């Protein structure tokens, strides 16, 4: 059974996924009542809201643009990387969910990934640089130079 979802539905589901993920207690990670010195549970809640506009446009823009915009909007509201990983996971799923042709999600996702472009890659690398996931965690700064 295929359920047709609007762009607003897909954005809301992506936001909900982020909220549920951070709300689950996990050893060594931020969760309700467990903060880091530079990262709080509320930062993750804010980030979940921040990705909404980019995910609302997922059907009308490239995969790379959705990822880049989601990370740029997050950076407007938080001071550190809170959601690069989950955005990289959810954006292709959200985009595939909007694709017509009667494909099941798996087939649409496969087709989407086959059709990604060099521009998508550029946008994703820009998002990675913006999120700075290595900040304070990579011993070898040469890794940064390769992205």
GIQUIQUI-V500644 format. One record per residue. N is the residue number from 1. NEAR is the number of other C-alpha atoms within 12 Angstrom. D_CENTER is the distance of its C-alpha to the mean C-alpha in Angstrom with 2 decimals. Layout:
BEGIN
<<N	NEAR	D_CENTER> <N	NEAR	D_CENTER>>
END
This chain:
BEGIN
<<1	7	26.48> <2	13	23.85> <3	14	22.48> <4	19	21.70> <5	20	18.82> <6	21	18.49> <7	26	15.50> <8	22	15.87> <9	23	15.98> <10	32	12.78> <11	35	10.99> <12	26	13.01> <13	26	12.22> <14	38	8.42> <15	34	9.59> <16	25	12.29> <17	29	10.44> <18	35	8.88> <19	28	12.48> <20	20	14.19> <21	24	12.51> <22	31	13.50> <23	23	16.77> <24	18	17.98> <25	16	20.28> <26	15	19.55> <27	11	22.02> <28	10	21.00> <29	20	17.75> <30	26	17.32> <31	26	18.27> <32	23	20.69> <33	16	23.65> <34	21	22.28> <35	21	21.08> <36	18	21.14> <37	10	23.21> <38	18	20.40> <39	24	17.62> <40	25	18.19> <41	30	17.06> <42	25	17.15> <43	31	14.65> <44	40	12.05> <45	30	13.50> <46	29	13.32> <47	40	9.64> <48	40	9.19> <49	32	11.59> <50	33	10.32> <51	46	7.32> <52	37	10.17> <53	32	11.95> <54	39	9.50> <55	45	8.89> <56	31	12.65> <57	29	13.38> <58	36	11.54> <59	30	15.08> <60	20	16.67> <61	27	14.73> <62	33	13.67> <63	42	10.57> <64	36	10.51> <65	36	11.16> <66	40	8.31> <67	46	5.86> <68	37	8.68> <69	36	9.37> <70	46	6.33> <71	45	7.00> <72	35	10.60> <73	32	10.81> <74	33	9.58> <75	29	12.24> <76	21	14.71> <77	23	14.71> <78	28	14.31> <79	25	16.24> <80	29	14.22> <81	35	10.92> <82	45	9.61> <83	47	5.94> <84	37	5.26> <85	21	6.18> <86	29	4.63> <87	42	1.00> <88	32	4.52> <89	20	6.22> <90	34	5.63> <91	46	5.74> <92	38	9.04> <93	34	10.27> <94	43	9.97> <95	42	11.64> <96	37	14.15> <97	36	15.02> <98	36	16.23> <99	31	18.35> <100	20	22.04> <101	14	24.82> <102	16	25.11> <103	20	22.89> <104	20	21.67> <105	24	17.94> <106	18	18.66> <107	18	20.77> <108	23	18.45> <109	26	15.60> <110	19	18.27> <111	21	19.49> <112	28	16.18> <113	22	15.61> <114	15	19.30> <115	18	19.06> <116	23	16.39> <117	16	18.14> <118	16	18.86> <119	19	17.33> <120	26	13.94> <121	23	14.47> <122	20	15.54> <123	28	12.54> <124	33	10.25> <125	26	12.96> <126	24	13.14> <127	33	9.57> <128	32	10.56> <129	25	13.84> <130	31	12.65> <131	33	10.68> <132	28	13.80> <133	23	12.86> <134	21	16.53> <135	20	17.98> <136	13	20.94> <137	12	20.26> <138	13	21.37> <139	10	25.12> <140	12	25.46> <141	14	24.29> <142	10	24.94> <143	15	21.55> <144	20	20.07> <145	12	22.57> <146	10	21.45> <147	19	17.96>>
END
